[in-house]
Amino acid sequence: MNKGFTLIEMLATVTILGILVTIVLLSANRLISSSNLEYYNTSEKMMILASKDYFADYRSYLPKEVNGTTRVLLSALVREEYIDMIKDVNDNDCNTSESYVEVEKTSDNEYLYTAHLVCDAAEYVTKDGE
């Protein structure tokens, strides 16, 4: 009597393993993408906090009229030492000349800060409070 697996049993095993590996890879990819987005979101929140400190020191740069806007580049925040250089997930510097925080005056005493971070040739946007 031969003991072993038949061709059908081997094919079924390989098929099941293939399905399991595919599920694991898709889940891992989704987890990595989610982690990367959270990393950039946190970096943008740091940019917003740094820009609030910057505009506290340079209040004259804030918009004067309601719905008026102004922006500060990431390069200025780094140069003035309000924030350290922001790196992408591959440890490369983000684009400091295209990344900025825009400030919009929404009422007499209210401002909306929106961070625009350019890393890895992609732009990420976060508004204050998101």
C-alpha positions in Angstrom: 0.0 0.0 0.0 1.5 3.4 -1.1 1.3 6.2 1.4 1.4 9.7 0.1 -0.7 12.4 -1.4 -2.6 12.2 -4.6 -2.3 14.9 -7.3 -5.7 16.3 -6.3 -4.7 16.6 -2.7 -1.5 18.4 -3.6 -3.3 20.8 -5.9 -5.9 21.6 -3.2 -3.2 22.2 -0.7 -1.3 24.6 -3.0 -4.5 26.4 -3.9 -5.4 26.9 -0.2 -1.9 28.1 0.6 -2.0 30.5 -2.3 -5.3 32.0 -1.1 -4.0 32.4 2.5 -0.7 34.1 1.3 -2.8 36.5 -0.9 -5.0 37.4 2.0 -2.0 38.0 4.3 -0.2 40.1 1.7 -3.3 42.3 1.0 -3.8 42.8 4.8 -0.1 43.7 5.3 -0.3 46.2 2.3 -3.4 47.8 3.8 -1.7 48.1 7.2 1.4 49.7 5.7 -0.6 52.2 3.7 -2.7 53.1 6.7 0.5 53.6 8.8 2.1 55.8 6.1 -1.0 58.0 6.0 -1.0 58.4 9.7 2.7 59.3 9.7 2.1 62.1 7.2 -1.0 63.3 9.1 1.1 63.5 12.3 3.8 65.4 10.4 1.2 67.9 9.1 -0.1 68.4 12.6 3.4 69.2 13.7 3.7 71.7 10.9 0.4 73.4 12.0 1.7 73.6 15.6 5.0 75.1 14.4 3.2 77.6 12.2 1.1 78.7 15.2 4.2 79.4 17.1 5.7 81.2 14.1 2.6 83.4 13.7 2.6 84.1 17.4 6.0 85.6 17.0 5.2 87.3 13.6 1.6 88.4 14.2 1.9 91.1 11.5 2.1 88.3 8.9 -1.4 87.0 9.7 -4.1 88.0 7.2 -5.9 91.2 8.2 -9.3 90.7 6.4 -11.8 88.0 7.0 -11.3 85.3 4.3 -7.8 86.6 3.7 -5.0 84.0 3.5 -1.3 83.8 4.0 1.1 81.0 4.1 4.5 80.0 5.6 6.7 77.6 3.8 8.2 74.6 5.5 11.6 75.9 4.6 11.0 79.0 6.7 9.8 77.0 9.6 12.9 74.8 9.4 15.2 77.7 8.9 13.7 79.6 11.8 13.9 76.4 13.9 10.2 76.1 14.7 10.3 72.5 13.4 12.9 69.9 12.4 13.2 68.8 8.8 10.3 66.4 8.0 11.3 63.2 6.4 9.2 60.9 4.3 8.7 57.2 5.1 11.9 56.3 3.2 13.9 58.8 5.3 14.3 61.3 2.5 13.7 65.0 3.1 10.2 66.3 2.1 10.0 69.2 -0.3 10.5 72.3 1.8 9.8 74.8 -1.0 6.5 73.2 -2.0 5.3 72.3 1.5 3.5 75.0 3.5 0.9 75.9 6.0 -1.9 78.2 4.8 -3.7 80.4 7.3 -7.2 81.8 6.6 -8.8 84.4 8.7 -12.4 83.0 9.3 -13.7 85.7 11.7 -12.3 88.6 13.7 -10.4 86.4 16.1 -10.4 82.9 14.4 -7.9 81.4 12.0 -8.0 78.1 10.0 -4.6 76.4 9.5 -4.2 74.0 6.6 -1.0 72.1 6.1 0.2 71.0 2.6 3.0 68.5 2.8 4.8 67.3 -0.4 6.7 64.1 0.1 7.5 61.3 -2.4 5.9 63.4 -5.2 2.6 63.3 -3.4 0.7 66.0 -1.6 -1.0 65.4 1.8 -3.4 68.0 3.2 -4.6 68.3 6.8 -6.7 71.1 8.3 -6.4 72.1 11.9 -8.7 70.0 14.1 -8.8 67.0 11.7 
